[in-house]
Amino acid sequence: DPKSSVDSSVEKLYSNAKGKTALAPEGSICRPTGQSSEGNDHRMIYSTHDVHPRERLSYWLEVATRGYVEHEFYTPVGQAFRGRLQIASLPGVGLSTFEADPHRAVRPERQHEDSGDILVSMLSRGRVHVFQDGRESSIENKGLYLIDPIRPFEVMVPEPSAHIVVKIPRPMLEARVGRTADLSARSITQSNRIGALA
């Protein structure tokens, strides 16, 4: 079982989150709460701060799905969940930052549509546990990790955290580092191929 070595705080998150799933609403409530422009850099800002508690989880799931990839979302804090996502448009890649309360994001087997992007993430605050391709990694201290959305994955965040995520087109990244299947859910260091690129 890949979760056997996850610490007790994450196990508590996993169990407490049952029944607190965010479901995407029929009508979109995904509206930006701010935006900024500087030169060619255009940023959209989304936050749960001014969203009614009963809509927060649906709002956040829709925001995160648009920003990253379709997934399921769980949180042990329910309607008290707080999150903020900032998305920037850059030539060739997508760059975003988000801050969020404890949560669990799951991309199950059935969500198998092709994804043209690979997610490379840096944890700027907090801890995260990543599961993909039978591997498990615990990331902290500004660690880097890679997720390939074309295959199922799970990300467990046991405490409030902050992340920087780069969406890189698959052909662009694989042209530099080769196939990424053996890099998913691993801590990225200078000793592996993508670490040297980072």
Secondary structure, 3 states (H helix, E strand, C coil): CCCCCCCHHHHHHHHHCCCCEECCCCCCCCCCCEEEEECCEEEEEEECCCCCHHHHHHHHHHHHHHHCCCCEEECCCHHHCCEEEEEEEECCEEEEEEEECCEEEEECCCCCCCCCEEEEEEEEECEEEEEECCEEEEEECCCEEEECCCCCEEEEECCCEEEEEEEEEHHHHHHHHCCCCCCCCCEECCCCHHHHHC
